[in-house]
Amino acid sequence: MAKGHRSQIKRERNANKDTRPSAKLSYARVSVQKACFVLDAIRGKDVKSALAILAYNPRYASSLIEKLLKSAIANAENNNGMNVDNLYIEECYANKGPTMKRIRPRAQGRAYRIEKRTSHITIVLNER
């Protein structure tokens, strides 16, 4: 158990916080595997080339990730006062979200389960 007053504990916890600009999309209706195909293409790239890659990527996840990247850029510009030209994607990953279970009727009264997977997508930027 932590020692000290509650406000002191909170102050110490907030001092260790990550100050890099980021954006997170929770419960995205795309599987982790499909989102990672797009995320692997933009990881480590500067922001302008990443936006160009996402604009011409035919996958469904690319439209979600493009919107998320624009949000992360806006966070960096407005909250952290960073220059957009120097930004690059330091981290981008997708974690597994809850799976919605649905039933599909099949022949002879059987029922098959359909799993509609979701994911939590995170993009973290940094300045060069």
Buried (B, 14 or more C-beta within 10 A) or exposed (E): EEEEEEEEEEEEEEEEEEEBBBBBBEEBEBBBEBBBEBBEBBBEBBBEEBBEBBEEBEBEBBBBBBEBBBBBBEBBBEEEEBEBEEBBBBBBBBEEBEEEEEEEEEEEEEEEEEEEBBBBBBBBBBBE
